């Protein structure tokens, strides 16, 4: 079967780079499957898809074994508490981003143990 290169890149490093048979990405309309030779234009610059490669550009990429579940739970609690206070739109966006990062870490950590 044909393969394509999946790369997960952060500002600090290439967190993952392997040949895969398919990539499944979450999207606003549901999941998107990408196969080799599949070409797609995606806005905002977070994902680049070419016929041979899928590059995910992100500010965070962590493997399950390095995630501190207790710290992530505390980050969720802090963000949820902060959301109850008055903030500028920019502050709200930053709090929501922190919350999403912590929730993503918990999802990965808990999924690994199930």
N, C-alpha and C positions, 0 to 999 in steps of 0.2 A: 504494500500500500504506500502511496505517496505521503510524504511528511512535509511539514513546514516548521520553521524556527520560531519558537516562542521566546521572547525576551521581556523580562520585567526589569525596568530601569528606574533607579531613584537618582537624585542629585549626587549622591555619594558613590554609588556602585551599580553594577549590573547584578541584581539579586538572583536572577535565574536566566539561563540560556540553554535550551535543549531543543532537539527536534521532537515534534509531537505529530500525532495523526489528526488531531482536531483541537480547537480551542473553543470553550463556551464562555461567553462574556455576559454579565448582567447588563440590562439596558432599561430605559424608561418604559418600553413596550413589552418587556419580558426578556428571555434569554436569546442570545444570538450565537449561532454556531458558525464557526469559520473553518473551512476545509482548505487544503492546498489548492492553489490556482484560483481562489476566491478573491475578488477585488471589491473593496468597499470604501467609500469616502465617509469619514467620521469627523464631525465638527469638534471644536474646542481643543484639539490637540492632545487628548489623553491617550488615544489609541491610534496607532498607525498600522494599517493592514495593506500588505502588498501580496502579490501572488505567491511569494515564497516565505513571507515573514509576518508575524504579529508582534508589534512592540507595544507594551503597556508602559506608559510614562507616568510615574506616581511619586508622591512625596514620602510614601511609607510602604515597605515590603518586609514582612517579618515571617519567619518560619514558626510553626506552632510551638516548638520546644523552647524558644526564647521569649515567649510571651509570658508576662507576669500577670496571672489572672486576677489576683488581689489588687494590684495596682490599676488594672483596667477597670475593675468594678468601682474603685474609688474615683477614677476619672469620670466614669459615667455619673456617679452620684454628684460630683462637683458640678459637672456640666448641667445636669438636670436642675440642681439648686440655682445655678446662675441664670438659667432660662426664666426663672420666676421673677427676676429683678428687672428693672428698667435698664435698657442698653441702647446704644446707637445701632443702626442697621449693620455697620461694620463689625461691631462687637458681637452682635447676634450671629453673624455669619461665622466668625471665628469660634464661638462657643459651639455652634452646630457642627463645624468641621471637627472639633475636638471630640464631641460626642460620637460622631460617626466613626472616627478612628478607633475609639475605645470599644464601641459596639462591634466593629469588624474584628478586633482582636479577640473579644469574647466569643464571637461566632466561630472563629477558626479554632480557638483553644477547645471549646466545648464540642465542636464537631469531631475533632481528633479523638476525643475520649468516648464518643458514642459508638 
